Amino acid sequence: MHPEILRELAAQRGQEMRAQAHQGALARMSRRRRRRPDAADTLAMPAIPDYVDGSFRTEPAADQAASEAGQAPAVRDAA
């Protein structure tokens, strides 16, 4: 077989083996995490602002207020 083809086949095989090893490492890491979850590994989600300027809504929206009071929210037609 031509040396260039042999080199390409060897490079392709090496790349496939590295990808397979990486997948195996990820699977092992995932199994370890599932077995013993640490308190430090929990994700802390920051509050997401409601508006572009970074502020938060201070009162519930009208449809939420109506549903909290036991009433169905008003349905408006887009006419």
Buried (B, 14 or more C-beta within 10 A) or exposed (E): EEEEEEEEEEEEEEEEEEEEEEEEEEEEEEEEEEEEEEEEEEEEEEEEEEEEEEEEEEEEEEEEEBEEEEEEEEEEEEE
